[in-house]
Amino acid sequence: MKAKIAKWGNSLGLRLPKAAAEAVGLTEGSEVEVVVEDGELRLRLPVPFKRYRLADLVAEMKRLGPQNEPETIEWGPDRGAEKIGDDAYSRGEIKLEDLLTPDAARKR
């Protein structure tokens, strides 16, 4: 199939043949993504993205009941209860300024 480019205001417009539009389910007002790759111009339908609200997710969790609750995963100690390692920073051998200032490392 061929289509012709036409001037539309300051832009260019592409009129799609009816058969091409129907084949992919395009109607007036449909949105498409315009992709330029390796010198080719491609039109494609956008990937649908479902958005969830936290309130809806919590309501669904309550509806399913505690027997369907997922397993709790331990992600480490509570905030503030972390164990400080025995490294140069915790022993006071380097200072925060040494990490933040690039010139400080060169002066040593």
C-alpha positions as CSV (number, residue, x, y, z in Angstrom):
1,M,0.0,0.0,0.0
2,K,1.1,3.5,-0.7
3,A,0.1,6.7,1.0
4,K,0.7,10.4,0.2
5,I,2.1,13.0,2.5
6,A,0.2,16.3,2.5
7,K,0.8,19.8,4.1
8,W,-1.3,20.3,7.2
9,G,-0.6,23.8,8.7
10,N,3.1,23.9,9.6
11,S,3.3,20.1,9.7
12,L,3.0,17.2,7.3
13,G,0.1,14.8,7.5
14,L,-0.2,11.2,6.4
15,R,-3.6,9.8,5.2
16,L,-3.8,6.1,5.8
17,P,-5.7,3.9,3.4
18,K,-9.0,2.7,5.0
19,A,-7.9,-1.0,4.7
20,A,-4.6,-0.3,6.6
21,A,-6.5,1.6,9.4
22,E,-9.1,-1.1,9.8
23,A,-6.4,-3.9,9.8
24,V,-5.0,-2.5,13.0
25,G,-8.2,-1.0,14.5
26,L,-7.4,2.7,14.0
27,T,-10.3,5.1,14.1
28,E,-10.5,8.9,14.1
29,G,-8.8,10.2,17.1
30,S,-6.7,7.1,17.7
31,E,-3.1,7.8,18.9
32,V,-0.1,6.1,17.5
33,E,3.6,6.2,18.4
34,V,5.9,7.6,15.7
35,V,9.3,5.8,15.8
36,V,12.3,6.7,13.7
37,E,14.9,3.9,13.5
38,D,17.7,3.4,11.0
39,G,16.2,5.9,8.6
40,E,12.8,4.3,8.7
41,L,9.6,5.9,9.9
42,R,7.3,3.5,11.8
43,L,3.8,4.0,13.3
44,R,2.8,1.6,16.1
45,L,0.0,1.4,18.6
46,P,1.0,2.5,22.0
47,V,1.4,-0.2,24.6
48,P,-1.4,0.1,27.1
49,F,-0.3,0.9,30.6
50,K,-2.6,0.0,33.5
51,R,-2.4,2.4,36.5
52,Y,-3.2,1.1,40.0
53,R,-4.2,3.2,43.0
54,L,-2.9,2.1,46.4
55,A,-6.4,2.3,47.9
56,D,-7.7,-0.1,45.3
57,L,-4.8,-2.6,45.9
58,V,-5.4,-2.5,49.7
59,A,-9.2,-3.0,49.2
60,E,-8.5,-6.0,46.9
61,M,-6.1,-7.5,49.5
62,K,-8.7,-7.2,52.2
63,R,-11.3,-8.7,49.9
64,L,-9.2,-11.8,49.3
65,G,-8.6,-12.3,53.0
66,P,-5.6,-13.2,55.1
67,Q,-5.4,-16.8,53.8
68,N,-4.3,-15.3,50.4
69,E,-1.7,-12.9,51.9
70,P,1.7,-13.3,50.3
71,E,4.7,-14.5,52.3
72,T,6.5,-11.8,54.2
73,I,10.1,-11.3,53.1
74,E,12.8,-10.1,55.5
75,W,14.7,-7.2,53.8
76,G,17.2,-6.6,56.6
77,P,17.2,-4.7,59.9
78,D,14.9,-1.8,60.7
79,R,16.1,1.6,59.8
80,G,18.6,2.8,62.3
81,A,19.5,-0.7,63.5
82,E,22.1,-1.2,60.7
83,K,25.4,-2.6,61.8
84,I,28.3,-0.2,60.9
85,G,31.1,-2.1,59.3
86,D,34.8,-2.0,60.2
87,D,35.9,0.0,57.2
88,A,38.2,3.0,56.7
89,Y,35.4,5.5,56.9
90,S,34.0,4.2,60.2
91,R,37.5,4.1,61.7
92,G,37.9,7.8,60.9
93,E,40.7,7.3,58.4
94,I,38.8,9.2,55.7
95,K,36.4,12.1,56.0
96,L,33.2,12.8,54.2
97,E,34.9,15.8,52.5
98,D,37.4,13.4,51.0
99,L,34.6,11.6,49.2
100,L,32.8,14.8,48.1
101,T,35.7,16.9,46.9
102,P,37.6,15.4,43.9
103,D,40.6,17.6,44.5
104,A,41.1,16.4,48.1
105,A,42.1,13.0,47.0
106,R,44.8,14.4,44.7
107,K,46.4,16.5,47.4
108,R,47.3,13.5,49.5
